[in-house]
Structure formats: C-alpha cells, structure tokens
Amino acid sequence: MVQNYRYINQWTVKNGYPLLLIADILNRVGSKKVFTKLDLRWRYNNIRIKEGDKWKAVFIMHIGAYKPTIIYFGLINSLATFQTIMNNLFCNIINQGNTATFIDDIIIAIEIEEGHDKIVKEVLK
C-alpha cells in the first residue's frame, strides 16, 4: 500500500530547520581516534502525530478510512521533525563536542579510548 501525500505536503507549512552539512560533522569528529556509529532502525515509526492532527494524514482503502498514529516518511516535515528531536534528546552530549547526530545516525568520537565507553553508555541511556 502506498499513500500519496503530495496534496497535504503542498499545503503544509515547511519546517525551515537546516540539516548539518557533512563537512561540519567531519570537522567536529574528524580529528578523533576512537569512533562508534549508531544507526537507529525504526526512526520515524517512533514519533507520534500530534493528537489534533491525525485527521490530516487519513488515507482511504476499500475497507475503510484509517488515521495514522505515527509520522510517515512521505510527510514533508518528517525528516526535520526527527532531526529536531534527535538534537533535543542529545543536546547535552552534543555540546561536549564528542557526539554528532545526522538524521538517524549518531556518531561518537573521542581522542582516547578511556572515556569512550562512558559516552556510549550515556548515549544509549
């Protein structure tokens, strides 16, 4: 089943959140020696649509209409919403300069191996 969200996307107010450039991420973590990369598997399927907005994403099938409860990939602001949530969740760790997030990827980098386990455990928590 494929939902076509072109109509709703043309009327949606676009989120102007700019994504980080890959060059900025590389500048932040590129000089480090120890790396861990985490990839979130079910990214958008974990973000619920706001209670009053579910009717906007309704789709109709031959057996009835359905209101989705989670954000779908085809919605225009799903990527920016997810990136905003990631930055808000990891803002304390990102500000330390050892971690960067890019959509569903988390990169942890540190100079020496000793403190790396502590940062990884903090991210996983």
C-alpha positions in Angstrom: 0.0 0.0 0.0 1.3 3.5 -0.9 -0.1 6.7 0.4 0.3 9.8 -1.8 0.8 12.8 0.4 1.5 15.3 -2.4 -1.7 17.2 -1.7 -1.2 17.6 2.0 2.5 18.4 1.5 1.8 21.3 -0.8 -0.4 22.9 1.9 1.9 22.1 4.9 3.9 24.9 6.4 7.5 23.8 5.8 9.8 23.4 8.8 12.8 25.6 8.0 15.2 23.6 10.1 18.5 23.2 8.2 20.4 19.9 8.4 24.0 19.9 9.3 26.5 19.7 6.5 28.5 16.6 6.4 31.7 18.8 6.3 30.6 20.3 9.7 30.2 16.9 11.2 33.6 15.8 9.8 35.3 18.9 11.2 33.8 18.2 14.7 34.7 14.5 14.9 37.3 14.0 12.1 40.4 14.5 14.2 39.4 12.0 16.9 40.9 8.5 17.1 38.1 6.2 18.5 34.7 6.1 16.8 31.3 4.4 17.3 28.4 4.9 14.9 24.9 4.0 15.9 22.1 3.7 13.4 18.5 4.0 14.6 16.4 1.4 12.8 12.8 2.5 13.2 13.3 6.3 13.3 10.0 7.8 12.0 7.9 5.0 13.3 8.6 6.1 16.8 7.3 9.6 16.5 3.6 10.1 17.1 1.5 12.5 15.2 0.1 15.3 17.4 -3.4 14.3 18.7 -5.3 17.0 16.9 -3.5 16.5 13.6 -4.2 12.8 12.9 -7.1 13.6 10.6 -4.8 15.4 8.2 -3.0 12.1 7.2 -6.1 10.0 6.8 -6.0 7.5 3.9 -8.9 5.6 2.5 -8.9 1.9 1.4 -11.7 -0.3 0.1 -12.4 -1.5 3.6 -12.5 1.9 5.4 -10.6 5.1 6.3 -7.5 5.0 8.6 -5.9 7.7 10.7 -2.2 7.0 11.2 -0.8 7.5 14.7 2.8 7.8 13.7 4.7 10.0 11.2 5.2 8.5 7.8 8.3 9.1 5.6 6.2 10.7 2.9 5.1 13.7 5.0 7.1 16.8 4.2 8.3 17.7 7.7 9.1 14.2 9.0 12.8 14.5 8.4 13.2 17.9 10.0 11.0 16.8 12.9 13.1 13.8 13.5 16.3 15.8 13.3 14.9 18.3 15.8 14.0 15.5 18.2 17.5 14.0 17.9 19.2 17.3 18.6 16.9 17.9 21.6 17.5 14.4 23.1 21.3 14.6 22.7 21.9 18.4 23.2 23.9 17.9 26.4 26.1 15.3 24.8 26.5 17.1 21.5 27.6 20.3 23.3 30.5 18.4 24.8 31.9 18.0 21.2 32.2 14.2 21.2 28.9 13.4 19.5 27.1 14.4 16.3 23.7 13.4 15.0 22.6 13.3 11.4 19.0 12.2 11.0 19.1 8.6 12.2 22.9 8.3 12.7 24.7 9.0 15.9 28.5 9.4 15.7 30.5 9.2 18.9 34.2 10.2 18.6 36.8 10.8 21.2 40.6 11.3 21.3 41.5 8.5 23.8 39.8 5.2 24.3 39.4 5.6 28.1 36.3 7.8 28.2 34.7 6.3 25.1 32.7 3.7 27.0 31.2 6.3 29.3 29.9 8.4 26.4 28.5 5.4 24.6 26.6 4.3 27.7 25.3 7.8 28.2 24.0 7.9 24.6 22.4 4.5 24.9 20.7 5.5 28.2 
